[in-house]
């Protein structure tokens, strides 16, 4: 019955071997299609095409009619370029996209290590620890306040970057490489004003650099020196913040010892007094004011 059915219908059902061959040819066809698309799109940024005349005018049979002059021997050329006819040469679009994606990836690290964010967030963390409430304010509030204070302090620097680098680049007055060089200038000036000289000399010595002018210092020397200086300054401010709260802890511990209440944790008793002192002296205003004044902008 199966043989009669096959003979009447006119086709054979797919066997495992025929199915494998069909998938093999489909896979090869897809590979050829992808290869052809890749070869079609892999062209240079500036391409020249030669256009030759499609046909020549036939000779006229009438002797009174003059034949048209022969076409010029030089072929026509069509130039297509990304930079235009008279624009300055710039890196290709693919390289610009790679640079932009890299900067977006490194943006959090740049905000943390190349701005005032490091000192602010460390000092605010010390304030929270000195009071004795490690969860109030929360980490989101501390980081958010640090970020907005950073934007406030770095406002003049960002304005310089926008004026000297971003706007000329958008107006096509400079290339992307020149814009990047002009953008690093204001940020480097800000970091150098906050960096100690001995930290710069330390990293210059580690990198075996010759005597270098301050304006010619590379970023790979300025950034780590700036981070070390910021950590040093933040810990100094944190030490000064701990002193008044440490005095309160000593007083509370002495009073509890004198009363014979040795089993009472001093931190529980001293916490309300710390909060009261911090509120009475308007602590947050003093801390933020000290942080802003500590930057030489």
N, C-alpha and C positions, 0 to 999 in steps of 0.2 A: 504493500500500500504506500509506503514511503517513497519507493521508486516511482510509482505512478503519479503521486502527488508532485514530486519534483519535476517530472517530465511535463506535466500539465501547466504548472505555474511558470516554469522557465527560468528559475534562479535557484541557487544553492544557498542554504542557510550558512551564516558565518561560523567558521570553525575557529578555534583558538589561534591557529597559525595565521589565518587570513586577517584576523583582528589585529594581531601584533604587527603584521606588515602594514596595515592601514594606519595604525598609530605611528609607526616609524616614518612613513612618508609624510604624514601631517606634521610631525615634529621637525623633519628636515625642511619642509616648506616654511614653517615659522622661523627657523634659523636663517634661511635665505632671505626672508622678508626683513628681519631685523638687521641683517648685515647690509642689505641694500639701503635701508633707511639711514643707517649709521654712515655709510659711505656718501650718501647724498647730502647729509647735514654737516659732514666734516670738511668744511671749506674755510679758507683763510678770511681774515677780516677785510682785506682789500683784494678784489679779484678783477682781472682784466679779461674782457671778452673781445674777440675779433669778429667783426661783422663784414662779410664780403657781399657784394651785390648778388642778388638772387638770379638775375639773368642779364644778358646784354641785349641791347636793342637790335633788332634785325636790320640788315642793310636795306635801304630803300631801292626799289627798282627804277624809280623815276630819277634820271640824272639831274633834273633841275632842283630836286630837293637835296639839300646838303645833309650828309650823315652827321649825327650828334658826335661831339668830341668824345674820345675814349675816356673811360673812368680813370680816376687817379690810381696810381699803383699802390699808394699807402692805404692800408685797410682802416676802416673806422674802429675806434676803441671806446669802450664804455667802462669807466672806472667807478667802482662802488666801494666806499670806505666808511668806517664808523665815525671818523673824526671830521669828515667833510673835506671840502677842497682846500681851505686855508687854515683849518683849525690845528692847534698844537697836538702832537702825538700824545696819547695816553695809553694806560694799560687796557687790556681787553676787558670786555664785560664779564667774562667768566672769572677772571682774576679779581675784579671788583666785587663780585658776588661772594667769592671765597673770603675776601677780607672783611666784608660786612658781616657774614655769618660768624667768622671768628671773633669779631668785636662784640657781637651780641652774646656769644658764649662766654666771653671773658668780662662782660659788663659787670656782673656782681663782684668779681674780684677787683676790678678797677675802682668801683665805688667804695669798697671796703678799704683798700690799701693805698689809694692815691688821693683820698679826700680826708676831710676832718671826721669822718664817721668812726674811725677806730678809737680816737681819744674820747669822743662823746659817749659811745656805747659802753666803754669800759668804766668810765667815771659814774655813769648812771647805774651800772651794775654794782659798783662799790657802795653807792648810797643805799641801795636796796639791802645789801648784805649788812651794812653797818647798823641800820635801824633794827634788823632782826626779823624782817618779814620777807623771806626769799621768794614768795609768790605774789607779792603785791608791791608795786604794779606788775602785771604779767609781762612775759617776754615780748608779746606783740606790742604792748604799749611802749616798752622801753625801746624796741627797735624802730617803731614808727616815729616816736619823738626824736630819736637820733637821726633818722632819715630826713625829717623835715628841718631839723636844725642844720644838718649838712647842706641841704638845698639853700637855706638862708645864708649860710656862711660862704658857700661856693657860688653864690649868685654873680658877683662881679667877675669871677674867673670864667664862668659859663658865658657871660655876656661878651667877654673878650674872645672866647673861642668862636662864638657865633659871628662876631663882627669881622675877625681877622681870617677865619678859615671857612666856616660853613657857607656864609652868604656869598663870598667870592666864588666858591666852588659851584654853588647852585646857579650863579650868574655866568658860569663858564669863563671866568676870568683866570682860573688856575686849574691845574690838573689835580687828580686825586692824591698823587704823591706830595705835591706842594701843599695841598690843604692839610694833609696829615702832619707834615712838618710844622706848619703854622699852628695847628691845634695843640701840639705838645708843648709849645712855648709857654703859654700862660699857666698850664698845669705844673710844668717844671718850676716856674718861678714861685708858685705857691708852695710847693714842697720844699724848695730850697730855703724859704724864709722860716719854715718850721723845723728844719733839720740842724742838728748840732754839727759843728765843724769836725769834731773828733770822730763822729760816725762816718762822715764822708771820707775822711782820711783812712779810717779802718778798712772800708770796702775798696778804696783805691789801692791800698797796700795788698789786700787779698787778691785783687785782680791783676796785680803787677802793672798798673798803669803808670806811664810817665807823668811828670808834673803837668797838670791840665788846668785850664781856666775854668771858672765856675760855669760860664755860658756854654762851654763845650763838653760838660759832663754828660755821659750817656745815661739813659733811663735805667739801665740795668745796674747802675751804681746809685742813682738818686732814690729809686723806689725802696730798696731794702734799707738804706740809711734813714729815709723818712719814716719807715715803719718802726725801726728800732727807737728812734727819737720819740715817736708818738707813744710807744709803750712805756718808755721811761717817764715821760711827762704825765701820762695817765696814772701810773702807779704812785708818783709823788703826790698828785692831787687826791688819790684815794687814801693815802696815809694821813693826810691832813683832815680828811673827812671822818676818819675813824676815831680821831682823838677825843672829841667831845662825847661821843657815845661810849667810848671806853671808860671815861671818867664816871659816867652814870653807872656803868656796870660795877666799877669798884665801890662806889658809894652804896649801892644797893646790897652788894655782897657783904660789905662791912656791917651794915645795919642788921642784916639777917643773922650774921654770925654773933653780933652782940645780943640779939634777942633770943638766941638759941634755936633759931629755926633753920637748922642745918639741912633738913630734908626738903625744904622749899626751894625749887629751882630759881636761881636769881634772874634768869632770862625772862620768866613769866612776870615777875614783879617789875623789872626794869623796862619792859616793852612799853607800857603806857606812858612812862616818864620820857622815853625817847621820842615817842610820837608827839607828846605834848611840847617838848622842846623844839622839835622840827617844825611844828605848826606855828608856834609862837614867833620864831625867828624868820618865818616865811622861807623855809628851807629850799623849796623848788626854785623860787625866784633867785635866791643867792647862788644855787648850784649852776643854773642855766646862765646867769650873768657872769659867773666866774669862767665858765666854759667858753662863752663867746669872747670875753676879754683876753683869754689866754692865747688866742690866735692872732698873729701879726699879719693882718690883711690891710 
